Amino acid sequence: MRKDAPPGAGSAGSTLVPIRHLLGAPQGGGQEAGGPPCHRCTARCCRYLAVQIDRPVTPREHDQVRWYLLHESVVVWVQDGEWHLEVRVPCRH
């Protein structure tokens, strides 16, 4: 198993590749000289990520949203009828 693989992963001859390699993200978070142009960005969008989620309808789906909200730095909000899950975490760039 590779050093950066999670425990128990990579069995049966599978090869694990960190997602940053697949996406072409620079190693070290882009903070080095010559990094991406946004590496010193202070915009609010670089302090959180938000993804659209389905509006909960069933009791199980409501419980899922409740579980999200039990985690630190997680917010669920609705804008124009669309539900979003926000995680307040800074961008590494």
N, C-alpha and C positions, 0 to 999 in steps of 0.2 A: 504494500500500500504506500502511496505517496505521502510525503511529510505534511502537505497542506490539505490532505483529504480528511473528512470527518471520520470518527471511529465507526467501524462496521461498513464503510462504503468501499466501493471498488472491487466487489467480489465477482467471481465468475469471469475474469478476464476483461471487465469493463475498464475504461480509462476515464478518469475524472479530470476535467479541465476547469480551472477557476473561471467564473463568468467574466471577470475583468479581461481575460485573454481573448475570449470569444467576442467581446464588445470592442476590443482595441483600446481599453482604458489604460493609461500610463501607470506603471508601477509607482508606488510612493505617493499616490494621490495627486500628482501634478504640481506639487509645491516647489519642486526644484526649478532652477533657472531654466528658461526656455519651455516651461510648462504651457498648458493651454491658456488662451487669452483670458479665461474666466478665473484663473487661479487666485486672484486677489479680490474677487467679487464679494460685496457685502450686501447684495440684494436679498430681500426677504425670501425669495423663492429658493435661495441657496441654504435656507435654514430649516426647511421642511419638505416633505414630499406628500402629495395627495393623490389618491386614486379613486375613481368612481366605483361605487359598490351598488349592488341591487338593493332596492328598498325592501326592508324586512316585512314579510307578510305573515308568516307562520310563527307560532311561539318559539320554535327551534331557531328560526332566523333572528328573532328578537334577542334570544339568548346569546347567539353568536355576536351580535353587536354589543351586548352587555359585556361579553368576554373581552372584546377589543378594548372597551373603555376601562377595564380593570388594569390595563397596562399603563405604565408611566409614559408620558409624552405622546399619548394617543388621543385624538379628538375625532368625533364623527359629527359632520355638519351637513345641512341640506341647503342647496342654493338652486332656485328656479325648479324645484321639484326633483332635483337630482341629488342623490346621497353620495357623500365622499368620506373616505377614511384618510385622516391626516396623521402623519408621524413626524413629530418635531425632532429632527435630527439634522445636523449640519452636513452639507456636501463636503466630500473630502478634497475637492479641488479648490 
